[in-house]
Amino acid sequence: MKKIIVSSLLATVVLFSCKNQEKKETIDQEPVADQVVTQKGATYAELSTAEGGEWKGRVYEGGTSFKNVGELWVPQQHTDHSWYLRYEGPGWESSKVGYRLYLDWRNAIDIFGKVTDQMILDQVGQDNFDSYHEEQPWGQDILKVGKALGIGSYGQLVKDSVYHFQKVDSTYAKVFNGDSSSGVAILYKGWEVADAKTDLQVRLEIAPDSRLTKATLQPSTALNGLVTGIVKFDDVSLIKSDGEGDWAYIATYGEQTLVPDELGMVIFYKKSEVNTIVDGSYDHLIHFEPTTEGITYYFGAAWVKEKDGITNEADFKTYIEEELAKLNG
């Protein structure tokens, strides 16, 4: 079971004491519309939790329905396939594509390919199962993530391994829906890798009629191995930009969906924020320079079955070159 709805700007973290004197943090948020936005050209984000059941160990059993929530401290017992979050985490979408984040130790980002230009996330996973891995009237989950970051998620590279969020003190998320974008803001407290802890604030948002998610990362310490990336597939080559300008990209195009059929994936990054591009065990990785100033990048997917979409590699390359030109404007 899986998912949720809410609003926000990822801004300051507020500390306060509860009756039990435990410290908690929240991320300041903007008001969010009460109603699900369904018109063409809009954006939508949500997060839904199961209700009517109870926790038994690390599994939420007997859930009868889901409810959308604006914010959530992830329960300590929650893990992958706990059946507590609808489609396993928050989702966000435009008229062209949808994305979801596994809000557990995997912390990968997956893709919902859409054959419609309408908002569809509120329909996904309502049957309490992962039927979205199979063809639905709106499209389907299309990316096989495995042990990778998926597309555009983040981890720490230590030697030859990318660490996701196996060790974290707590995780807080809230979604937002506005006129100019929708998305999710996340706070990871006490993310531990190689005996060192950091806090990480993340904002993921999508604009109307766009395939691109804007990602903003704000670590509390200058991490030496912060990375993002694209899942690797056999016989699918990495494409790199080669022009001038502050922005560049890595991309892939080919048969890299569960269907299987063609999909293009891209990450745009600022050259000044990046140390190197490297191949990991499961991902093509962008390795960022250590900083506490914040990092911004964009990631996006173009599926061959998208309505009036991109259907071949040449057109995909034209599309990403056009987006690169806009960024380098």
GIMO-V499615 format. One record per backbone hydrogen bond with DSSP energy under -0.5 kcal/mol. CO is the residue of the C=O (numbers start at 1). NH is the residue of the N-H. If there is no record, write none. Layout:
co=(CO | CO)
nh=(NH | NH)
This chain:
co=(1 | 1 | 2 | 4 | 7 | 9 | 12 | 12 | 13 | 14 | 16 | 18 | 22 | 24 | 26 | 26 | 28 | 38 | 39 | 44 | 46 | 46 | 47 | 47 | 47 | 48 | 48 | 49 | 51 | 51 | 54 | 56 | 59 | 59 | 61 | 65 | 67 | 70 | 72 | 72 | 75 | 79 | 82 | 84 | 85 | 86 | 88 | 90 | 91 | 92 | 93 | 96 | 97 | 98 | 99 | 100 | 101 | 102 | 102 | 104 | 105 | 108 | 109 | 110 | 111 | 111 | 111 | 112 | 113 | 114 | 117 | 120 | 120 | 121 | 123 | 125 | 130 | 131 | 132 | 136 | 138 | 138 | 139 | 140 | 142 | 143 | 145 | 149 | 149 | 149 | 150 | 153 | 155 | 156 | 156 | 158 | 161 | 161 | 163 | 167 | 170 | 171 | 172 | 173 | 174 | 176 | 177 | 181 | 182 | 183 | 184 | 185 | 186 | 187 | 187 | 188 | 189 | 189 | 190 | 191 | 191 | 193 | 196 | 198 | 199 | 200 | 201 | 202 | 203 | 204 | 205 | 206 | 207 | 211 | 212 | 213 | 213 | 214 | 215 | 216 | 217 | 218 | 221 | 225 | 226 | 227 | 228 | 229 | 230 | 233 | 235 | 237 | 239 | 246 | 248 | 249 | 250 | 251 | 252 | 254 | 254 | 261 | 261 | 262 | 263 | 264 | 265 | 266 | 267 | 268 | 269 | 269 | 270 | 271 | 273 | 276 | 278 | 278 | 282 | 283 | 283 | 284 | 285 | 285 | 286 | 286 | 287 | 287 | 291 | 295 | 296 | 297 | 298 | 299 | 300 | 302 | 303 | 306 | 312 | 313 | 314 | 315 | 316 | 317 | 318 | 319 | 320 | 321 | 322 | 323 | 324 | 325)
nh=(84 | 85 | 86 | 48 | 176 | 11 | 14 | 28 | 15 | 26 | 24 | 21 | 18 | 16 | 14 | 28 | 9 | 119 | 42 | 93 | 5 | 91 | 4 | 5 | 69 | 3 | 86 | 67 | 64 | 65 | 61 | 59 | 56 | 61 | 54 | 51 | 49 | 175 | 74 | 173 | 78 | 82 | 60 | 50 | 88 | 89 | 103 | 101 | 46 | 99 | 44 | 114 | 94 | 112 | 92 | 110 | 103 | 104 | 107 | 107 | 165 | 102 | 151 | 100 | 113 | 142 | 143 | 98 | 140 | 307 | 41 | 123 | 124 | 124 | 126 | 128 | 133 | 134 | 141 | 139 | 115 | 116 | 136 | 113 | 258 | 145 | 148 | 109 | 151 | 153 | 231 | 229 | 227 | 158 | 163 | 161 | 158 | 163 | 156 | 192 | 189 | 74 | 187 | 72 | 185 | 183 | 33 | 178 | 206 | 176 | 204 | 174 | 202 | 172 | 189 | 200 | 169 | 170 | 192 | 193 | 198 | 196 | 193 | 191 | 220 | 188 | 218 | 186 | 216 | 184 | 214 | 182 | 210 | 301 | 207 | 215 | 299 | 205 | 297 | 203 | 295 | 201 | 223 | 157 | 288 | 155 | 286 | 152 | 284 | 236 | 237 | 253 | 251 | 271 | 269 | 241 | 267 | 239 | 265 | 256 | 263 | 256 | 257 | 304 | 254 | 302 | 252 | 300 | 250 | 298 | 248 | 271 | 273 | 274 | 289 | 287 | 280 | 285 | 232 | 280 | 285 | 230 | 278 | 287 | 228 | 288 | 275 | 276 | 223 | 217 | 270 | 215 | 268 | 213 | 266 | 264 | 306 | 309 | 316 | 317 | 318 | 319 | 320 | 321 | 322 | 323 | 324 | 325 | 326 | 327 | 328 | 329)
